[in-house]
Amino acid sequence: VKAAPAVPEPGTYALMGLGMAGLGLATRRRRAQQAAAGQ
């Protein structure tokens, strides 16, 4: 049985970064739509 490596692979960082970027874009769009609806 192999133990999990202590340092994540670069692909893990890439997936995490893409997920965070996606969440940021979704939040930004939602705020822009709310601001446009309020005008």
C-alpha distances in whole Angstrom, upper triangle without the diagonal:
4,7,10,12,15,18,18,19,23,23,22,25,27,26,26,30,31,30,32,35,35,36,38,40,40,42,44,45,46,48,50,51,52,54,56,56,58,60
4,7,9,12,14,15,16,19,20,18,21,24,23,24,27,28,28,30,32,33,33,36,38,38,39,42,43,44,45,48,49,50,52,53,54,56,58
4,6,9,12,12,14,18,18,17,19,22,22,22,25,26,26,27,30,31,31,33,36,36,37,39,41,41,43,45,46,47,49,51,52,53,56
4,6,9,9,11,15,15,13,16,18,18,18,21,23,22,24,26,27,27,30,32,32,33,36,37,38,39,42,43,44,46,48,48,50,52
4,5,7,9,12,14,12,14,17,17,17,20,22,22,23,25,27,27,29,31,32,33,35,37,38,39,41,43,44,45,47,48,50,52
4,7,10,13,14,12,13,17,17,16,19,22,21,22,25,26,26,28,30,31,32,34,36,37,38,40,42,42,44,46,47,48,51
4,7,9,12,10,10,14,15,14,16,19,19,20,22,24,24,26,28,29,30,32,34,35,36,38,40,41,42,44,45,46,48
4,7,8,6,7,11,11,11,13,15,16,17,19,21,21,23,25,26,27,29,31,32,33,35,37,38,39,41,43,44,46
4,5,5,7,9,10,11,13,15,16,17,19,20,22,23,25,26,28,29,31,32,34,35,37,38,40,41,43,44,46
4,5,5,6,9,10,11,12,14,15,16,18,20,21,23,24,26,27,29,30,32,33,35,36,37,39,41,42,44
4,5,5,6,9,10,10,12,14,15,16,18,20,21,22,24,26,27,29,30,31,33,35,36,37,39,41,42
4,5,5,6,9,10,11,12,14,15,17,18,20,21,23,24,26,27,29,30,32,33,35,36,38,39,41
4,6,5,6,9,10,11,12,14,15,16,18,20,21,22,24,26,27,28,30,32,33,34,36,38,39
4,5,5,6,9,10,10,12,14,15,16,18,20,21,22,24,26,27,29,30,31,33,35,36,38
4,5,5,6,9,10,10,12,14,15,16,18,20,21,23,24,26,27,29,30,32,33,35,37
4,6,5,6,9,10,11,12,14,15,17,18,20,21,23,24,26,27,29,30,32,33,35
4,5,5,6,9,10,10,12,14,15,16,18,20,21,22,24,26,27,29,30,32,33
4,5,5,6,9,10,10,12,14,15,16,18,20,21,22,24,26,27,29,30,32
4,5,5,6,9,10,11,12,14,15,17,18,20,21,23,24,26,27,29,31
4,5,5,6,9,10,11,12,14,15,17,18,20,21,23,24,26,27,29
4,5,5,6,9,10,10,12,14,15,16,18,20,21,22,24,26,27
4,5,5,6,9,10,11,12,14,15,17,18,20,21,23,24,26
4,5,5,6,9,10,11,12,14,15,17,18,20,21,23,25
4,5,5,6,9,10,11,12,14,15,17,18,20,21,23
4,5,5,6,9,10,10,12,14,15,16,18,20,21
4,5,5,6,9,10,11,12,14,15,17,19,21
4,5,5,6,9,10,11,12,14,15,17,19
4,5,5,6,9,10,11,12,14,15,17
4,5,5,6,9,10,11,12,14,16
4,5,5,6,9,10,11,12,15
4,5,5,6,9,10,11,13
4,5,5,6,9,10,11
4,5,5,6,9,10
4,5,5,6,9
4,5,5,7
4,5,5
4,6
4
